[in-house]
Amino acid sequence: MRKVLITAGASGIGRAMGEAFAAEGCEVWVTDVDAEALARLPDAWQSHHADAVDEVAMAAVIAQMGQIDVLCANAGIAGPTALVEDIALDDWRACVSVNLEGAFVAVKHAAPLMKAAGAGAIILTSSTAGIYGYPNRAPYAAAKWAVIGLMKTLAMELGPHGIRANAICPGAVEGARMEGVLEREAAAKGMTRDQVYEGYAVGTSMRRFVEAQDVANMAVFLGSDAARLVSGQVIAVDGHTENPDPKV
């Protein structure tokens, strides 16, 4: 049975990934900092309370797995929504740490197990902010661009060992995290929440938000043998973003 580790897997995109991999017959392992969300996961899943940037905790979980076939380094936070001159350095560091260092820590400890097996799939959750950039989201966009750079390097470094690395770039995803972004952006721009929401939707050619299941479906494909020669790729699941600066 294939083993899959999903960081920040207790809710949102991460939980959708877990459900999708479980439906494929995989053994699902999840780490998260939200104890209440972890308690609501299916009993068949292996759940662990661990911060993605806590190297000791993450190393312990991965060592306990013993085998890891697919790593979904999904942990991330939205960070502040503000003009660059109004962003506190501590807020910048916190955002970059979770989004970038969280991916690094998971990969660092998963790679040796994958090398020993001569196979593996690494899936990093980036964002369309890592392709286009976004006004008022400097630390988040910077971190997500860096995640793509990390992925490209991993694909080259680990490819000779049979390990693939790819990045999924979700667009605006329905859910609690995006609601927080909408509210903060509305306040920063003097707009209503609904106006900002509509701006994001019309900024895509398909005129809609993404659902977590859409991202999970892509993760399952990238983790499967059907994608055995797909590596080093940046794949957007966003309804085709046309306008990275949403306006109504």
Salt bridges, closest charged atoms under 4 A:
GLU19 OE2 - ARG15 NE 3.02
GLU55 OE2 - LYS108 NZ 2.74
GLU55 OE2 - HIS109 NE2 2.82
GLU179 OE2 - ARG193 NH2 2.58
GLU185 OE2 - LYS189 NZ 2.92
ASP194 OD1 - ARG193 NH1 2.83
GLU211 OE2 - ARG208 NH2 3.73
GLU242 OE1 - ARG207 NH1 3.36
ASP245 OD1 - LYS189 NZ 3.59
ASP245 OD2 - LYS247 NZ 2.32
